[in-house]
Amino acid sequence: MSHIMRFLIVSVLALFAVITISSLSLANNYNQLKTLTEKQLIEAKQNGAIIIDIRRAEEWLDTGIIDGAKLITAFQKNGSIHPEFQSKFSSVAISEKTPIVLYCRTGNRTNVLGNALINQLGFKNVSHLSHGIKGWKENGFDTIHYQEMNQ
């Protein structure tokens, strides 16, 4: 079995463990994933937070993206961690204290990923958009067109 395949399997298992551990210990964990509204995301961006869209390119093409967001695919279609996620994420989140706001389509994937970043990697300031890009658009906020050469 290749090193990449082992890494992917371990990563997926670790995410499942984090979900279980997070649900058991979240009440005792002072450093919790924050849930933001659309207006709070805008404020966070104005205050220097890094906004990260964790969806895949076909999703970006479908809905557009939030202006200024970093595009870093976190999960492949089969649900496993994207092999380039860790290196791309590390290139923008240079410290555990870096303020990060994640968003996906509905908030489900960012809830899982955000808790993993806090509980496994020790990040201190992670938030996610409560209803993802779907809620963003439903509440009248604009997106910009994604062009594949932007990534």
Salt bridges, closest charged atoms under 4 A:
ASP53 OD2 - ARG55 NH2 2.79
GLU58 OE2 - ARG56 NE 2.76
GLU59 OE2 - ARG109 NH2 2.69
GLU84 OE1 - LYS88 NZ 3.22
